[in-house]
């Protein structure tokens, strides 16, 4: 307990869709990255899961905000409040001496210096004494127990809520990478648009997310196809509630364009890879992490496109925060992985 009073090291995967916080290898917070605000008082009333329950169901006095878009902070003030709200959910946080709070946050490899500064400032204003940043592909590699210092090349794909990070790493650095803002949120938007256009039914983000999880797929030829799903929404023509049956094949059609953009980015990263490192990938293959890695058939589709074996992390949703936590626990060893301020 006295150690907690002296200092606390906290690793944060500050994601567009979900935020995961880990301390000493244990997940202590795993909640949606969303905030509910009382508009009349401009005051935060809920953060995380409680705020998600209000999303798309609020009245004029309450609004819900997702402060991150495309993997970066879109609303500085709300992001600061969200980080502080999540930190307050950490067991023992109120006993921590705030001047001794150290945070490490993973960020997309393709963000700008201004966007990096926004992350640092939000963390510092939320109470951090020291803030370290690490790129998501490197954190994912550590979280999947890859040897980031080895001379052999490794390819990592992290498909989150706002961005897809593709990187080839070797000797403790990123040899080449691609960061595209096609990920979970875009896939949800594809489903919303497909249902509206094909079935004249209006659904919300939460329903689209459920469809993606329950029956979503990246290819038709998958093992154990899921059964059709009953989807409820509002009829565009009449404005009345209605339900329809949606098959996984329809979801494949809805997601095809965005999935093609992801596979195209993977091919671009491979094209930019030096020959000797490309040869390493034949043996080591591609490693996938992030929530998008769980989309049925995506690993198979990428493997068919690249002619390389594709391996999904044992716990893809938490691989990034696990790697971030490991880097924070071993700052002296992995200082070269940190993003310079």
N, C-alpha and C positions, 0 to 999 in steps of 0.2 A: 504493500500500500504506500509506504514511504517513497518507493521508486516512482510511483505514479505522481506523487506530489512534486517530485523534483523535475521530471521531464516525461513527456509523452510523444512518441513517434507514431504518426498516423498516416497510412497510405490511402489515397482516394482515387478511385476510377470515376472521374466526373464525366459521366456519359450524357448524351443527348436524351436518351430514353430512361436510363437508370443510373443511380449513383450507388457505388459499393465502397464501403469503408472497412479497412482491415487493420487490426492491431496485433502485432506479434504472431502473424500467421492465422489469426482467427477473424472471420467476418463478423462485424458487430452491427453494421447497418447495410441493408440492401433494399432500397426503395426507389420508386419512380422519381425522376428529376422534374418535379412539378410543384408549384406553389399556389395556394389559394389566398386571395387578397380581398379584404373588405374595401370596396371601392370608395365608400363614403368617408372612411377614415384613413384610407391609404395605409392599411395595416395588415401585416401577414397574420392569417388566422390558422393556416395549416400548411404542412410541408410533407411531401412524400406520399405514402399510401393514402393517408386521410384526405389529402388534396386531390388525389386521383379519383376518389369516389365522387367528388364534386364536379369533375371535369365533364364538360358538355351537358351538365344538368343544373347549372347555376341560374340564379335570377339576377336582376340588374344591379343589386347591391354587392354581389360577389363575382369576381372574375378569377379564372385560373390562368396561370402563366407558365410556360416552359421556357426558362431563361437561356437555354442553350439551343442553338440551331446549327445544323451542319457541323457539329462537333466543337463549336466555339460559342463564347458568351455573346448573346444577342441583347440581353438586358442586364447591365452591370449591377444595378441596385438590387434587383430581384435575385440575381445569382449570389450576391453577397449574403442576402438574407437566407437563401436556401442552404448555402454551405454552413452558415452559423446554426441553422435549424437542425441540420443533420449532425453536426458536431455535438450539439446539446443532447442528441439521442445516444451518444457514445457512453457506455457505462463508466461512471466515475469522472466524466468530463468536468463537472462543476467543482471537483476537488483539484483539478490540474492547475498549477500555477501558469497562467497564460503566457508569461514571458518565456516559458520553457516548452512551448508547443511547437513541434516540428512537423510539417506536412510535406508529403511528396505526392504530386498529382501527375497523372499521365495525360498527354495531349496529343492530338493528331500531328503527324510529321509534316503536313502541308500547310500549317497555319502561319500567319504572318507575325512579325515582331510585336505589332500592336495588339494582336489577339493574345499572344503570350503574356504581354504586360497586363492585360485585362484579367487573366487567370491569377497571376501573382498578386495583383492589387486586391482582388476579391478575397483571396486566401488571407492576406495580411490584415485586411479590414475586418475579417471574421475572427481574428485573434491569433494568427500564426506568427511566431517569432522568426522562424526560418521556413522558407518555401522552396522546394526543389521541384523541377519539372523533368519528366522523362518522356520520350516519344513512345507512343502506343505500340508500334511493332517491336521495339526492343523490350518493353515491359512484357508483351505477349510471349516473346521468345524465352525470357527468363521464367515466366509462369508455366511454360511447357517444358521446362528443364532442358532447353537447348543450350549448347555451349557457345555463347555469343563471342567468346574470344578465340575460338578455333579458326584456323585459316580456311577450312572448308566452308563453302557457301550454303546458306539456308534461306528458304523463302517462307515468309510469314504473311498470311492474309488475316486481317482483323476486320470483321464486318459488324459494326456497331449500329447505333440508332441513327446517327447523323452522317457518318463517313465510313468508307471502306478504305482501309490502309493496307497497301501492298508494298512489301519491302524485301529486298535481298540483302542479307547481312553476312558479314565476315570480318574477322579480326577486330571485333568490338565496335564496328561501325556499320552504317547503312551504305551499301555500294550503289544501289539505285532504288528508287521508290516511286509509287504513284499514290496519290490521295484524291479520291473522288467523293463528291457529296451525293452518292447513290448508296443508300443503305436501308435500314429498317423503316425509317419514316417515309422514304420514297416508295418503298414496297407497299406500305399501308395506303398511301395516296393512290397508287396504281389500282389497288383493290376497290377503294371507294369509287374511283372513276369508272372501272369496269362494271361494277354493280349498277351504277347510275345509268350508264350508257346501254347496257345489255338488258337490264331488268326494270328500268325506270323506277328504281328504288334508291332512296337516299339513306345512307348509313353514316355513322360517325367513326372517328379514329379508333375508339375503343373496340367497336365491333369489327373493324377491319383488322386490328391487331389480333383479336380472337380467331378470326378466320385464318389468318396467316399461321398462327400457332397450331390450330386444330387440324386444318386440312391443306395448309400451304405446301407447295412443292415447286422445284425448279425444273423438273423433267417429268414426262409422262411415264416413262419406263422405270418406276421405282418399286422397291420391294414393299409388300403389304400396303397397298394404296388405302388411304383412309376412306370411310363411308361418307356419303353426302351429309351436308350440314344444313340445318334449318337456320335461316338468317331472317331477323326481324328488322324492319325499318319503316320509313314513311314513303308512301306512293307519291311520286312526283306529280302525277296528273291530278289525283283527287285530294292529296294531302292527308289521306287516312292511313292508319297503321296497316301493314301487310307483311306476310312472311313468304319466303321462297326457299327452295332447295338448291343448294350450290354444291357442285362437285369439285374435287381437287383438280380435275382437268381444266375447269374454268379458271381456277386460280393460277395454274401454269400459264395459261394464255394471258392472264392479266399481268403477270410478273415478267413475261418473256423479254420485253424490251429493256427493262432495267437490269435483269440478270445478264443480258447480252453485253451491256455496258460494263458490268463488273468483269466478265470474262475477257472483254476487249482490253481493259486496263491491265489485267494479269498478263496478257500477251505482250502488251507494250513494255511492261517491266521486264519480261523475259528477253525481249528484243534488245533492251538496253544493258543486259547482263553480260559481263566479259566472258569470253569462251571458256576459260578454265573454271570459273565459278559455275557457269551453266552446266559444265560436265559434272560438277558435284551434285547438282540438283537431280540428276538422273538417279543417283543412289539415295539421296536424302529426301527427295520429293518436296511437297508443299505442305505446310502446317497451317491449319485454320483455327481461328479463335473468334470470340464474340458471339452474340446471340444469333446473327445471321448464319453462322456455321451450322446451326441446327435445322435449317430449312431442308426439307427432304430432297434428296437427289442433287443438291448443289455440289457436293464433293465429287460425285460421279460425273456431273456435267463439266466441271473444271478439269477433271482428270482426262476426259475424252478430248477436250479442247487442247490441252497442253501435252498430252501423252506422258504425263508424270503421275506418280502415285500421290494421293492426297490423304493426309491424316488429320482427323479432327481432335482437338484437345480433349483431354479426359473430362474437364469441366470448363467448356468454352466460355460460359458466362462470367466466370471468375478468374480465368487465366491471367487477364491483364492486371487486375488488382493484386493477385498473388505475386506476379512478377514485380509490381511496383513496391509491394511490401518487402520483398526479398532484397531489392536494390537499396531500400531505405535502411534495412538492417545491416547491410554491408556497404555502406557509403564509401569506405576507404578502398574497397576492392573495385567498385563499379562507378567511381567518380567520373570516369571518362564517358559514361552513358548520359550524364546529366546535360540538360539544355542550358547553355551559358546565358546568363542574364545580360 
